[in-house]
């Protein structure tokens, strides 16, 4: 039997429990052996709930544990880069939450550390593992939609306060930005995965409904290297959650909506006349896209292969788009994009 990948969890809050830990505890190739959180009671509670034997007071202690092969980083954005780099230097593989870093300098330092230490770094991009988006990519790649001319990505909800008590989301110094880096990073990544690399970007950020120093609404336009045009809009001001991706081609159209997908609506021309509605139940259990992402990370380590999706380079590419927009908004407005 292949030796199991031994995992440490850095940050034992909502993200770790809802997504990362579930992937590891249901994998036959992984064991969670340690957990750490800045609030020790939270770490101890997670350890008790999931049978994790070691609880550390500080992530540095966890990184010094030679029994650990890999870590999941489930902490606020400001810590993604420094903990990733420290973990890589300690010989650990890393699964990190999005965005990969606060800025490009940090992101490029992460890539350098990964290359230097010959380690795997993956980004937790669940949409790439959702069965609806996998179907969409297959239809695009096999030419059913013809040439793709326009894509749109929407991600809106009422703001982080709907899901967490953490105030760090509203600090540029701690989060890197607002709704664009929090929500738009998903849409940017999935459109790039479906269509290809992005050539040009422009956008606008505004603070419309919250008393914060980052944007609560943003809209950006994209031009891909193959000529396809794109739009991404995000909002922390809409109480009704909306996650939506639209793909328009010369032979058809796809609409994927909900979080990430509960239904796909497709219109085809030529030999497939009329409208086809593909009902799609949201992935749960073993098919949860978060779980599948974690398991892919484990499998890459166990089998000694480089990840073919949700890579650090993918995370950096999405961040480059966001930083381009921020440079043209924040830089001239002294940190407040209004």
KAPEBEL-V63200 format. One record per helix or strand of 3 or more residues. SS is the DSSP state (@ for helix, = for strand). FROM is the first residue (numbers start at 1). TO is the last residue. Records with the same first field share a line. If there is no record, write none. Layout:
SS->FROM-TO  FROM-TO
This chain:
=->5-10  30-36  54-56  70-73  93-96  121-123  148-156  198-206  217-224  229-235  242-249  252-257  263-268  275-279
@->14-25  40-50  59-63  77-89  104-117  126-129  131-141  160-162  168-170  172-175  179-195  285-287  289-303  312-329
